[in-house]
């Protein structure tokens, strides 16, 4: 290694007491690994048993294993006895296998395991036992760097399932400083990680609070009145109910044909991906499509317009809705969406946006979906859904209440994003920038 390469093995940002070059070593020099069980088939899984599995999806970016306590994964006793691994506290886990789908778990992240339960490891999940030459939290943070992620990409193989062979993973080269510097880096990044975790817990609390309020501010299934009403509306009587189509000012309509040859220029286009977000449609993220002026005017979007997805790969995603609250005059919508423009004389669009995401309305929409290869829904089925609503003054009160929580949720998300950006910037400087993708 020449002198220039040696200098590159020093990070841009260091604690003042450290001056030595980092050294290159193999991951296998620092850890021993043991693999999870044999492939699980659907028949190996049970709704409930005494034998719980750590699945691939439980391992992702971050410090800790993310077990879904509400929907744990169980297996048969026979499978458990044949494939039991001793997963104990202070063990570290990594996934080296994922299905070739967008939602598949990411490969190569290292996380902490801390539980008194006896789990078995699913196929593609490995246990890592670090030795005394590496600080485990340093390895965890390194597994979240962009350089490490590129290294993982370079050694992935497979078509239907993408994976990294255990031997290949252990033979990968990484750069490490002395233990004391490893510890300082781990402590620095872990302190920011702890803040992110704390702020994320606050965000989860806000979301849970909003969910609980919505369950009380809107009527439950088979109910005509909500459990909770503001004092001034206690004696306001029953909520009205009518078909969604009868509450529109101009009927329901499908959008424009999104010609692949005409994208990238023209009018802003609301499409399916803009539905599945927690916030209102963000026009800064919209794609563009070229249309005739006549077709655009026929499908021009206005403030307060709501949209439903017409098809979904999963039934629960059918007729998912969102609202446009901007005032731009150059927005249209995709033909895979159904537009509903509420009658603003009796309905507040934002109120309807909240209402459409309640269990009572969602269950009606999902039940109307027709499943073949995909689940689809038409204008008539969406239009026949029953909506319950109070006087417009009570609608506004509900909107004000929920919007104030949404504002707090948005502020909390921005705070978390700022912390993550700060952490990412630190990581880029606390680890050397030299390319080490060498097997």
LUMZAVEX-555101 format. One record per residue (C-alpha): residue number from 0; x, y, z. Coordinates in pm, 1 decimal. Layout:
BEGIN
+-------+----------+----------+----------+
! marvo !       c1 !       c2 !       c3 !
+-------+----------+----------+----------+
!   NUM !        X !        Y !        Z !
...
+-------+----------+----------+----------+
***
This chain:
BEGIN
+-------+----------+----------+----------+
! marvo !       c1 !       c2 !       c3 !
+-------+----------+----------+----------+
!     0 !      0.0 !      0.0 !      0.0 !
!     1 !    148.9 !    336.7 !    -97.5 !
!     2 !    154.1 !    647.4 !    119.6 !
!     3 !   -146.9 !    805.8 !    -58.5 !
!     4 !   -362.7 !    497.8 !      8.9 !
!     5 !   -255.5 !    504.9 !    373.2 !
!     6 !   -375.7 !    863.5 !    410.4 !
!     7 !   -712.1 !    765.1 !    262.5 !
!     8 !   -758.1 !    518.5 !    547.9 !
!     9 !   -804.2 !    808.5 !    785.6 !
!    10 !  -1156.2 !    955.5 !    812.8 !
!    11 !  -1222.1 !   1324.4 !    748.6 !
!    12 !  -1339.9 !   1377.2 !   1105.8 !
!    13 !  -1159.9 !   1229.8 !   1407.2 !
!    14 !  -1145.3 !   1269.2 !   1780.6 !
!    15 !   -830.0 !   1467.9 !   1857.0 !
!    16 !   -653.4 !   1192.7 !   2053.4 !
!    17 !   -637.7 !    954.6 !   1756.4 !
!    18 !   -385.2 !    987.6 !   1473.2 !
!    19 !   -302.5 !    632.0 !   1362.6 !
!    20 !   -411.1 !    488.1 !   1027.2 !
!    21 !   -702.1 !    250.3 !   1018.5 !
!    22 !   -620.2 !   -106.7 !    918.8 !
!    23 !   -791.5 !   -333.6 !    668.3 !
!    24 !   -915.4 !   -672.2 !    787.2 !
!    25 !  -1180.7 !   -928.4 !    700.9 !
!    26 !  -1517.4 !   -935.8 !    876.9 !
!    27 !  -1444.3 !  -1298.1 !    967.2 !
!    28 !  -1148.2 !  -1179.2 !   1174.8 !
!    29 !  -1392.7 !  -1014.1 !   1414.6 !
!    30 !  -1696.0 !  -1241.8 !   1433.4 !
!    31 !  -1806.6 !  -1602.8 !   1432.5 !
!    32 !  -2140.2 !  -1676.4 !   1268.8 !
!    33 !  -2405.9 !  -1944.9 !   1285.6 !
!    34 !  -2693.7 !  -1976.1 !   1043.9 !
!    35 !  -3067.6 !  -1999.8 !   1087.5 !
!    36 !  -3295.7 !  -2290.6 !   1011.8 !
!    37 !  -3388.3 !  -2468.8 !    692.1 !
!    38 !  -3641.0 !  -2308.2 !    451.1 !
!    39 !  -3982.6 !  -2253.7 !    604.1 !
!    40 !  -4286.8 !  -2343.8 !    395.6 !
!    41 !  -4631.3 !  -2190.7 !    465.1 !
!    42 !  -4733.8 !  -2512.1 !    642.9 !
!    43 !  -4447.8 !  -2466.1 !    889.2 !
!    44 !  -4600.2 !  -2144.2 !   1018.9 !
!    45 !  -4878.6 !  -2140.5 !   1275.4 !
!    46 !  -5108.6 !  -1860.0 !   1395.3 !
!    47 !  -4985.3 !  -1941.1 !   1744.6 !
!    48 !  -4756.8 !  -2189.5 !   1918.2 !
!    49 !  -4493.5 !  -2185.3 !   2189.2 !
!    50 !  -4216.4 !  -2159.0 !   1932.5 !
!    51 !  -4135.0 !  -1816.2 !   1795.3 !
!    52 !  -3918.5 !  -1736.7 !   1492.3 !
!    53 !  -3697.2 !  -1437.6 !   1416.2 !
!    54 !  -3787.3 !  -1364.1 !   1050.3 !
!    55 !  -3574.1 !  -1177.7 !    795.2 !
!    56 !  -3805.1 !   -874.3 !    806.3 !
!    57 !  -3713.6 !   -815.0 !   1173.6 !
!    58 !  -3365.8 !   -701.9 !   1068.8 !
!    59 !  -3329.9 !   -361.7 !    903.3 !
!    60 !  -3158.8 !    -24.6 !    935.3 !
!    61 !  -3103.9 !     81.7 !   1295.2 !
!    62 !  -2955.8 !    -60.7 !   1611.4 !
!    63 !  -3212.1 !   -309.5 !   1732.1 !
!    64 !  -3398.6 !   -618.5 !   1619.6 !
!    65 !  -3757.1 !   -518.5 !   1533.1 !
!    66 !  -3983.4 !   -803.7 !   1640.7 !
!    67 !  -4350.3 !   -743.5 !   1559.0 !
!    68 !  -4503.7 !   -810.4 !   1900.3 !
!    69 !  -4856.9 !   -774.6 !   1761.7 !
!    70 !  -4799.4 !  -1020.8 !   1475.7 !
!    71 !  -4521.5 !  -1258.4 !   1583.7 !
!    72 !  -4407.5 !  -1549.0 !   1367.9 !
!    73 !  -4454.7 !  -1900.4 !   1506.7 !
!    74 !  -4358.8 !  -2245.6 !   1384.2 !
!    75 !  -4427.0 !  -2611.9 !   1457.4 !
!    76 !  -4265.1 !  -2791.4 !   1750.9 !
!    77 !  -4093.5 !  -3037.3 !   1517.7 !
!    78 !  -3932.6 !  -2757.9 !   1319.0 !
!    79 !  -3828.1 !  -2585.1 !   1640.8 !
!    80 !  -3654.4 !  -2891.8 !   1782.7 !
!    81 !  -3467.8 !  -2962.9 !   1458.6 !
!    82 !  -3347.8 !  -2606.2 !   1400.4 !
!    83 !  -3317.2 !  -2446.0 !   1742.7 !
!    84 !  -3023.1 !  -2210.8 !   1770.3 !
!    85 !  -2901.5 !  -2073.9 !   2098.9 !
!    86 !  -2991.1 !  -1707.6 !   2059.3 !
!    87 !  -2888.1 !  -1535.7 !   2379.5 !
!    88 !  -2858.1 !  -1180.7 !   2506.0 !
!    89 !  -2574.2 !   -979.9 !   2350.0 !
!    90 !  -2594.0 !  -1180.2 !   2028.0 !
!    91 !  -2591.7 !   -981.2 !   1705.3 !
!    92 !  -2796.0 !  -1074.7 !   1400.3 !
!    93 !  -2771.1 !  -1019.0 !   1025.9 !
!    94 !  -2987.2 !  -1117.9 !    730.6 !
!    95 !  -2817.1 !  -1247.0 !    416.3 !
!    96 !  -3126.8 !  -1336.9 !    213.1 !
!    97 !  -3430.1 !  -1154.2 !     78.9 !
!    98 !  -3708.8 !  -1215.2 !   -169.6 !
!    99 !  -3684.2 !  -1023.2 !   -495.1 !
!   100 !  -3966.5 !   -779.3 !   -412.8 !
!   101 !  -3958.4 !   -407.9 !   -319.9 !
!   102 !  -4074.4 !   -481.9 !     35.0 !
!   103 !  -3814.4 !   -752.4 !     94.1 !
!   104 !  -3581.1 !   -702.6 !    391.2 !
!   105 !  -3249.3 !   -532.3 !    324.0 !
!   106 !  -2940.7 !   -749.5 !    327.5 !
!   107 !  -2642.4 !   -702.4 !    553.6 !
!   108 !  -2768.1 !   -481.1 !    835.0 !
!   109 !  -2633.5 !   -583.8 !   1175.9 !
!   110 !  -2862.6 !   -540.5 !   1477.3 !
!   111 !  -2862.5 !   -615.1 !   1848.2 !
!   112 !  -3066.6 !   -893.8 !   1997.0 !
!   113 !  -3177.5 !   -843.5 !   2357.3 !
!   114 !  -3443.7 !  -1082.4 !   2482.2 !
!   115 !  -3480.6 !  -1359.1 !   2735.2 !
!   116 !  -3696.6 !  -1558.7 !   2493.4 !
!   117 !  -3564.4 !  -1861.2 !   2311.4 !
!   118 !  -3608.9 !  -1797.2 !   1940.1 !
!   119 !  -3514.5 !  -1991.7 !   1631.9 !
!   120 !  -3358.8 !  -1812.2 !   1338.2 !
!   121 !  -3539.3 !  -1827.1 !   1005.2 !
!   122 !  -3349.5 !  -1914.8 !    690.8 !
!   123 !  -3129.5 !  -1624.9 !    584.2 !
!   124 !  -3079.5 !  -1497.6 !    939.8 !
!   125 !  -2736.7 !  -1545.3 !   1095.2 !
!   126 !  -2619.6 !  -1498.3 !   1450.4 !
!   127 !  -2291.3 !  -1311.6 !   1494.2 !
!   128 !  -2064.2 !  -1352.1 !   1795.1 !
!   129 !  -1809.4 !  -1067.3 !   1798.4 !
!   130 !  -1470.3 !  -1132.1 !   1951.7 !
!   131 !  -1272.2 !   -889.8 !   2165.1 !
!   132 !  -1101.6 !   -719.2 !   1871.4 !
!   133 !  -1409.6 !   -519.3 !   1767.0 !
!   134 !  -1667.0 !   -305.1 !   1943.0 !
!   135 !  -2001.4 !   -457.6 !   1832.8 !
!   136 !  -2179.5 !   -121.3 !   1811.9 !
!   137 !  -1903.5 !      1.4 !   1578.9 !
!   138 !  -1985.3 !   -287.2 !   1343.8 !
!   139 !  -2357.4 !   -202.4 !   1365.4 !
!   140 !  -2297.4 !    160.3 !   1267.5 !
!   141 !  -2059.3 !     57.3 !    991.2 !
!   142 !  -2334.8 !   -166.3 !    847.5 !
!   143 !  -2546.9 !    148.7 !    800.4 !
!   144 !  -2287.9 !    342.5 !    597.4 !
!   145 !  -2329.0 !    402.2 !    225.1 !
!   146 !  -1992.0 !    240.4 !    160.6 !
!   147 !  -2098.7 !    -79.6 !    336.5 !
!   148 !  -2432.2 !    -83.4 !    150.6 !
!   149 !  -2246.3 !    -62.2 !   -183.7 !
!   150 !  -2025.4 !   -347.1 !    -72.3 !
!   151 !  -2333.6 !   -558.8 !      0.0 !
!   152 !  -2477.6 !   -479.6 !   -342.6 !
!   153 !  -2156.0 !   -590.6 !   -510.8 !
!   154 !  -2167.6 !   -945.0 !   -368.7 !
!   155 !  -2541.0 !  -1018.9 !   -388.2 !
!   156 !  -2636.0 !  -1312.2 !   -611.4 !
!   157 !  -2960.5 !  -1483.7 !   -711.9 !
!   158 !  -3270.7 !  -1413.3 !   -916.7 !
!   159 !  -3591.7 !  -1517.6 !   -734.6 !
!   160 !  -3414.4 !  -1473.0 !   -402.0 !
!   161 !  -3117.7 !  -1242.2 !   -355.8 !
!   162 !  -2857.7 !  -1355.8 !   -106.8 !
!   163 !  -2497.8 !  -1333.7 !      9.9 !
!   164 !  -2310.7 !  -1654.0 !     84.4 !
!   165 !  -2193.0 !  -1670.5 !    443.2 !
!   166 !  -1834.0 !  -1740.6 !    344.1 !
!   167 !  -1833.9 !  -1445.0 !    106.2 !
!   168 !  -1969.4 !  -1215.3 !    376.5 !
!   169 !  -1708.1 !  -1319.5 !    630.8 !
!   170 !  -1433.2 !  -1272.7 !    368.3 !
!   171 !  -1528.9 !   -911.4 !    293.9 !
!   172 !  -1274.2 !   -644.7 !    386.6 !
!   173 !  -1350.1 !   -353.7 !    618.7 !
!   174 !  -1132.4 !    -81.0 !    767.7 !
!   175 !  -1114.1 !    -44.1 !   1145.6 !
!   176 !   -928.4 !    177.8 !   1392.3 !
!   177 !   -801.1 !     75.3 !   1734.2 !
!   178 !  -1058.4 !    -30.2 !   1995.5 !
!   179 !  -1059.0 !    303.8 !   2176.2 !
!   180 !  -1144.1 !    493.8 !   1859.1 !
!   181 !  -1406.3 !    234.3 !   1767.9 !
!   182 !  -1567.0 !    294.6 !   2107.4 !
!   183 !  -1568.2 !    671.8 !   2067.7 !
!   184 !  -1729.3 !    646.6 !   1724.0 !
!   185 !  -1986.3 !    397.8 !   1852.6 !
!   186 !  -2070.0 !    617.6 !   2152.6 !
!   187 !  -2105.5 !    929.6 !   1937.6 !
!   188 !  -2337.3 !    768.4 !   1682.3 !
!   189 !  -2528.5 !    570.2 !   1944.0 !
!   190 !  -2609.7 !    889.7 !   2135.6 !
!   191 !  -2768.8 !   1035.6 !   1821.0 !
!   192 !  -2938.0 !    701.2 !   1756.4 !
!   193 !  -3083.8 !    711.8 !   2108.5 !
!   194 !  -3224.0 !   1058.5 !   2039.6 !
!   195 !  -3374.9 !    937.7 !   1713.5 !
!   196 !  -3530.2 !    642.6 !   1897.0 !
!   197 !  -3673.5 !    871.2 !   2165.5 !
!   198 !  -3816.3 !   1113.0 !   1909.2 !
!   199 !  -3956.9 !    821.5 !   1709.4 !
!   200 !  -4132.4 !    695.0 !   2020.2 !
!   201 !  -4287.1 !   1041.9 !   2061.5 !
!   202 !  -4400.1 !   1024.1 !   1699.2 !
!   203 !  -4554.7 !    681.6 !   1755.0 !
!   204 !  -4735.6 !    818.5 !   2061.2 !
!   205 !  -4877.5 !   1107.6 !   1858.4 !
!   206 !  -4993.9 !    870.2 !   1584.1 !
!   207 !  -5153.7 !    639.4 !   1839.8 !
!   208 !  -5326.9 !    939.6 !   1999.6 !
!   209 !  -5463.3 !   1048.0 !   1661.6 !
!   210 !  -5579.7 !    694.6 !   1582.5 !
!   211 !  -5759.7 !    672.6 !   1917.1 !
!   212 !  -5925.8 !   1011.5 !   1863.5 !
!   213 !  -6044.7 !    915.5 !   1516.5 !
!   214 !  -6200.9 !    599.0 !   1654.8 !
!   215 !  -6405.8 !    816.7 !   1891.0 !
!   216 !  -6471.9 !   1123.8 !   1673.4 !
!   217 !  -6627.6 !    915.5 !   1392.1 !
!   218 !  -6906.4 !    657.3 !   1424.9 !
!   219 !  -6793.0 !    296.5 !   1453.9 !
!   220 !  -6930.0 !     24.5 !   1226.5 !
!   221 !  -7306.2 !    -24.9 !   1282.8 !
!   222 !  -7315.6 !    304.3 !   1480.0 !
!   223 !  -7475.5 !    630.9 !   1367.6 !
!   224 !  -7309.9 !    862.8 !   1619.8 !
!   225 !  -6949.9 !    893.3 !   1744.5 !
!   226 !  -6857.0 !    807.3 !   2102.6 !
!   227 !  -6702.2 !   1149.4 !   2154.9 !
!   228 !  -6861.2 !   1483.6 !   2060.7 !
!   229 !  -6759.3 !   1837.5 !   2144.0 !
!   230 !  -6980.7 !   1993.2 !   2416.8 !
!   231 !  -7149.5 !   2243.6 !   2185.5 !
!   232 !  -7272.3 !   1958.5 !   1962.3 !
!   233 !  -7393.7 !   1716.6 !   2228.1 !
!   234 !  -7755.9 !   1793.9 !   2145.2 !
!   235 !  -7707.8 !   1837.0 !   1770.3 !
!   236 !  -7880.7 !   1509.2 !   1691.1 !
!   237 !  -7799.4 !   1231.9 !   1445.2 !
!   238 !  -7536.6 !   1256.3 !   1175.1 !
!   239 !  -7671.0 !   1248.5 !    822.4 !
!   240 !  -7592.4 !    957.0 !    590.1 !
!   241 !  -7588.6 !    937.4 !    211.5 !
!   242 !  -7418.3 !    765.7 !    -79.7 !
!   243 !  -7079.1 !    909.1 !   -166.2 !
!   244 !  -7186.8 !    973.2 !   -526.0 !
!   245 !  -7476.7 !   1190.7 !   -409.3 !
!   246 !  -7239.2 !   1407.0 !   -207.7 !
!   247 !  -7030.5 !   1505.1 !   -509.9 !
!   248 !  -7066.3 !   1838.5 !   -687.4 !
!   249 !  -6987.7 !   1687.0 !  -1029.7 !
!   250 !  -7004.1 !   1307.3 !  -1004.9 !
!   251 !  -6712.8 !   1063.6 !  -1006.6 !
!   252 !  -6460.4 !   1044.6 !  -1290.1 !
!   253 !  -6145.8 !    860.9 !  -1400.8 !
!   254 !  -5835.5 !   1052.9 !  -1498.9 !
!   255 !  -5616.6 !   1080.1 !  -1807.5 !
!   256 !  -5421.2 !    817.1 !  -1996.9 !
!   257 !  -5060.7 !    833.6 !  -1879.2 !
!   258 !  -4879.7 !    786.4 !  -2210.0 !
!   259 !  -4519.1 !    672.7 !  -2134.8 !
!   260 !  -4407.6 !    856.2 !  -2448.7 !
!   261 !  -4534.6 !   1188.2 !  -2311.7 !
!   262 !  -4402.6 !   1186.0 !  -1956.0 !
!   263 !  -4146.6 !   1432.6 !  -1824.4 !
!   264 !  -4310.5 !   1742.7 !  -1969.5 !
!   265 !  -4645.8 !   1918.8 !  -1959.7 !
!   266 !  -4894.5 !   1920.7 !  -1671.0 !
!   267 !  -4835.6 !   1793.1 !  -1318.6 !
!   268 !  -4988.9 !   1450.1 !  -1267.0 !
!   269 !  -5133.2 !   1296.4 !   -950.0 !
!   270 !  -5090.2 !    919.4 !   -964.5 !
!   271 !  -5136.2 !    606.1 !   -755.3 !
!   272 !  -4815.8 !    648.3 !   -552.9 !
!   273 !  -4945.0 !    980.9 !   -420.2 !
!   274 !  -5229.2 !    801.7 !   -241.6 !
!   275 !  -5029.3 !    583.9 !     -4.7 !
!   276 !  -4879.0 !    858.3 !    210.3 !
!   277 !  -4977.9 !    995.2 !    550.5 !
!   278 !  -4986.7 !   1358.3 !    437.1 !
!   279 !  -5195.3 !   1534.4 !    174.1 !
!   280 !  -5074.5 !   1510.2 !   -185.9 !
!   281 !  -4743.8 !   1694.1 !   -227.6 !
!   282 !  -4737.1 !   1866.0 !   -565.6 !
!   283 !  -4359.2 !   1913.3 !   -545.1 !
!   284 !  -4324.4 !   1537.3 !   -597.4 !
!   285 !  -4560.8 !   1505.3 !   -892.7 !
!   286 !  -4450.5 !   1372.9 !  -1231.0 !
!   287 !  -4538.7 !   1546.2 !  -1560.6 !
!   288 !  -4748.8 !   1437.8 !  -1857.8 !
!   289 !  -4822.5 !   1609.3 !  -2189.5 !
!   290 !  -5194.1 !   1652.2 !  -2276.2 !
!   291 !  -5409.8 !   1852.3 !  -2511.5 !
!   292 !  -5558.3 !   2163.7 !  -2354.7 !
!   293 !  -5906.6 !   2022.0 !  -2396.6 !
!   294 !  -5824.7 !   1697.4 !  -2215.6 !
!   295 !  -5649.2 !   1885.5 !  -1936.9 !
!   296 !  -5944.7 !   2117.9 !  -1872.5 !
!   297 !  -6176.1 !   1816.8 !  -1855.4 !
!   298 !  -5955.1 !   1660.9 !  -1586.5 !
!   299 !  -5820.2 !   1967.6 !  -1411.5 !
!   300 !  -5766.3 !   1924.7 !  -1036.4 !
!   301 !  -5899.2 !   2177.3 !   -784.6 !
!   302 !  -5838.4 !   2239.2 !   -416.0 !
!   303 !  -6031.6 !   1984.0 !   -209.6 !
!   304 !  -6049.3 !   1711.3 !   -476.0 !
!   305 !  -6016.9 !   1356.9 !   -338.2 !
!   306 !  -5888.5 !   1052.5 !   -525.7 !
!   307 !  -5923.8 !    674.1 !   -492.7 !
!   308 !  -5698.8 !    401.6 !   -632.1 !
!   309 !  -5882.0 !    180.4 !   -884.2 !
!   310 !  -5660.3 !   -127.9 !   -845.1 !
!   311 !  -5422.9 !   -284.1 !   -595.6 !
!   312 !  -5201.5 !   -591.6 !   -570.1 !
!   313 !  -5346.4 !   -652.8 !   -223.1 !
!   314 !  -5713.9 !   -624.5 !   -136.9 !
!   315 !  -5654.0 !   -401.0 !    165.0 !
!   316 !  -5499.6 !   -138.1 !    -63.8 !
!   317 !  -5805.2 !    -95.8 !   -286.2 !
!   318 !  -5974.8 !    246.0 !   -309.2 !
!   319 !  -5709.0 !    405.0 !    -90.5 !
!   320 !  -5765.6 !    778.3 !    -88.8 !
!   321 !  -5589.9 !   1110.1 !    -53.0 !
!   322 !  -5667.9 !   1478.2 !    -96.6 !
!   323 !  -5520.8 !   1771.4 !   -287.9 !
!   324 !  -5512.9 !   2092.2 !    -81.8 !
!   325 !  -5300.4 !   2318.6 !   -302.0 !
!   326 !  -5406.5 !   2594.6 !   -540.3 !
!   327 !  -5202.8 !   2528.4 !   -854.2 !
!   328 !  -5379.3 !   2561.5 !  -1188.1 !
!   329 !  -5172.7 !   2304.6 !  -1380.5 !
!   330 !  -5252.2 !   1969.6 !  -1215.6 !
!   331 !  -5437.2 !   1669.5 !  -1359.7 !
!   332 !  -5475.5 !   1308.0 !  -1242.0 !
!   333 !  -5401.4 !    959.0 !  -1368.3 !
!   334 !  -5657.8 !    724.7 !  -1523.1 !
!   335 !  -5586.3 !    465.2 !  -1254.5 !
!   336 !  -5754.6 !    700.3 !  -1005.6 !
!   337 !  -6118.3 !    794.6 !   -941.3 !
!   338 !  -6187.3 !   1157.2 !   -851.1 !
!   339 !  -6449.4 !   1265.4 !   -598.2 !
!   340 !  -6517.9 !   1638.7 !   -563.9 !
!   341 !  -6725.7 !   1696.2 !   -247.5 !
!   342 !  -7016.0 !   1939.2 !   -240.6 !
!   343 !  -6854.6 !   2214.2 !    -33.2 !
!   344 !  -7191.2 !   2358.5 !     69.2 !
!   345 !  -7245.2 !   2063.1 !    303.1 !
!   346 !  -6902.7 !   1899.1 !    330.5 !
!   347 !  -6553.2 !   2013.4 !    426.4 !
!   348 !  -6310.4 !   1821.7 !    200.4 !
!   349 !  -6054.1 !   1773.2 !    477.0 !
!   350 !  -6325.5 !   1623.4 !    698.7 !
!   351 !  -6409.8 !   1377.4 !    420.4 !
!   352 !  -6039.7 !   1293.1 !    384.0 !
!   353 !  -6029.1 !   1189.5 !    748.9 !
!   354 !  -6362.7 !   1009.0 !    721.4 !
!   355 !  -6248.4 !    802.2 !    422.5 !
!   356 !  -5964.4 !    657.1 !    631.0 !
!   357 !  -6186.2 !    532.3 !    913.3 !
!   358 !  -6244.3 !    159.3 !    959.9 !
!   359 !  -6616.6 !    200.5 !    890.7 !
!   360 !  -6561.7 !    346.2 !    542.1 !
!   361 !  -6250.4 !    144.1 !    457.2 !
!   362 !  -6430.8 !   -185.3 !    529.9 !
!   363 !  -6709.8 !    -87.1 !    288.1 !
!   364 !  -6461.9 !     -3.0 !     12.6 !
!   365 !  -6249.6 !   -315.1 !     57.7 !
!   366 !  -6560.9 !   -535.6 !     56.2 !
!   367 !  -6657.2 !   -391.9 !   -284.6 !
!   368 !  -6321.4 !   -474.8 !   -445.1 !
!   369 !  -6324.5 !   -750.9 !   -707.5 !
!   370 !  -6021.0 !   -978.2 !   -705.0 !
!   371 !  -5876.3 !  -1165.8 !  -1001.1 !
!   372 !  -5505.6 !  -1115.3 !  -1073.3 !
!   373 !  -5540.8 !   -780.2 !   -894.3 !
!   374 !  -5815.4 !   -626.9 !   -683.9 !
!   375 !  -6010.6 !   -359.5 !   -871.8 !
!   376 !  -6299.2 !   -126.6 !   -799.5 !
!   377 !  -6516.8 !     91.0 !  -1024.0 !
!   378 !  -6691.8 !    425.2 !   -992.0 !
!   379 !  -7028.5 !    266.4 !   -909.1 !
!   380 !  -6886.1 !     64.2 !   -619.2 !
!   381 !  -6706.8 !    366.6 !   -477.1 !
!   382 !  -7014.7 !    583.0 !   -528.6 !
!   383 !  -7242.5 !    343.0 !   -336.5 !
!   384 !  -7038.0 !    367.2 !    -16.8 !
!   385 !  -7232.5 !    525.0 !    269.0 !
!   386 !  -7082.9 !    832.4 !    436.3 !
!   387 !  -7201.3 !    967.9 !    770.1 !
!   388 !  -7145.9 !   1336.6 !    842.9 !
!   389 !  -7261.4 !   1606.6 !   1087.9 !
!   390 !  -7339.7 !   1973.1 !   1029.2 !
!   391 !  -7055.8 !   2162.7 !    865.8 !
!   392 !  -6975.9 !   2345.9 !   1192.5 !
!   393 !  -6912.4 !   2016.8 !   1371.9 !
!   394 !  -6708.4 !   1896.4 !   1075.9 !
!   395 !  -6485.8 !   2202.7 !   1112.1 !
!   396 !  -6435.7 !   2135.1 !   1482.3 !
!   397 !  -6325.9 !   1777.9 !   1409.0 !
!   398 !  -6094.9 !   1899.0 !   1132.8 !
!   399 !  -5936.2 !   2159.0 !   1362.9 !
!   400 !  -5875.5 !   1895.6 !   1629.4 !
!   401 !  -5717.6 !   1637.5 !   1400.0 !
!   402 !  -5526.4 !   1894.2 !   1194.0 !
!   403 !  -5357.0 !   2025.9 !   1507.6 !
!   404 !  -5230.4 !   1673.4 !   1579.3 !
!   405 !  -5122.9 !   1635.2 !   1216.3 !
!   406 !  -4921.3 !   1955.9 !   1247.7 !
!   407 !  -4745.9 !   1813.8 !   1554.0 !
!   408 !  -4683.2 !   1486.1 !   1370.6 !
!   409 !  -4534.6 !   1674.8 !   1074.1 !
!   410 !  -4308.9 !   1877.6 !   1304.4 !
!   411 !  -4198.5 !   1558.9 !   1479.6 !
!   412 !  -4119.5 !   1389.1 !   1147.7 !
!   413 !  -3912.1 !   1690.8 !   1044.2 !
!   414 !  -3721.5 !   1677.2 !   1373.8 !
!   415 !  -3644.4 !   1307.9 !   1320.5 !
!   416 !  -3539.3 !   1369.7 !    959.7 !
!   417 !  -3302.8 !   1645.5 !   1075.8 !
!   418 !  -3143.8 !   1411.0 !   1330.5 !
!   419 !  -3108.6 !   1137.1 !   1069.1 !
!   420 !  -2947.3 !   1379.8 !    825.6 !
!   421 !  -2706.0 !   1492.2 !   1098.5 !
!   422 !  -2620.5 !   1131.4 !   1180.6 !
!   423 !  -2571.2 !   1043.9 !    813.3 !
!   424 !  -2336.6 !   1339.5 !    770.1 !
!   425 !  -2135.8 !   1235.5 !   1073.7 !
!   426 !  -2111.0 !    878.3 !    950.0 !
!   427 !  -1977.0 !    997.5 !    615.4 !
!   428 !  -1696.5 !   1175.7 !    799.2 !
!   429 !  -1627.2 !    934.9 !   1085.3 !
!   430 !  -1555.0 !    644.7 !    847.4 !
!   431 !  -1281.7 !    655.4 !    577.7 !
!   432 !  -1400.2 !    729.1 !    226.8 !
!   433 !  -1165.2 !    480.4 !     60.4 !
!   434 !  -1344.3 !    220.4 !   -155.6 !
!   435 !  -1307.5 !   -118.1 !      9.9 !
!   436 !  -1532.3 !   -340.8 !   -196.1 !
!   437 !  -1283.6 !   -627.7 !   -201.8 !
!   438 !  -1375.7 !   -988.3 !   -141.1 !
+-------+----------+----------+----------+
***
